[in-house]
C-alpha cells in the first residue's frame, strides 16, 4: 500500500536524503523514461519552479521508497 507525503513551500519539510531521492526519481522519469531534455546536476533534476516554493507530494511504497 502506498502512502502520500506532503510538504510545501520550504525544503525544510523534507530531510536531505528524501530530497535527493525525489530529485533523482524526477531525473529518471523525465530524462530517462520520457526522454525529455531537462537540466540535471549530479544526477538530480532541479529547475526554476523548485525555487518558487512549490508543494511536493511524494508517493511511497510499503518499504518507504519513492514511487
N, C-alpha and C positions, 0 to 999 in steps of 0.2 A: 504494500500500500504506500502511495506517495504522500508526502507531507509538503505543505507550502510554507515558505519562509518569506516574510515581507520585511523590507527595510527601505527607508526612503529619505531623501534629502541630504543625507550625510553618509560618508563612508564608514563612520564610526559604528553604524548599525551592524556591521559585519566585521569579523576578525580578518586579519591579513590572509590567512590560509583560504578562507571562504572566498574572498575577493579574487585571489589568484586562480582558484578553481573556476570561478564564474567567468573571468575574462579568458581563460584558456578554453573553456567549453564554448564560449561565443566564437573564438577563432576557429575551432574545429567545425562548428556548424556553418558559419558564414563563409569562411575561406576554403575549407577543405570539402565539406559536403555540398554546399550550394555553389561553390566556385566564384563567389563574389570577390571583387577587388577591394579589400579592406586593409586599412593600415594595421600593422601588427608591430609590436615591440617586445622582444624577449618572449616570443610565442604567445603573447596576450593581445586580444582585440580590445582596444580602448579608443573612443572617438570623442568628438566635440560634445556630443549630447551627454556624455558622462560627467562633464564639467558643469552641467546645468542643474545639478542636484535632483536627479530622477528618482523615482520609486522603483526598486528592483523587486522582482518576485521570482523566487527560486523554487523549483520542484526538486524534492529529494526522494530517492528511493528508500527502501526499508533499511539499507545499510548506511544511509546518510549522504550518499554520493549525489551530486547534482545530475539531473537527467533532463 
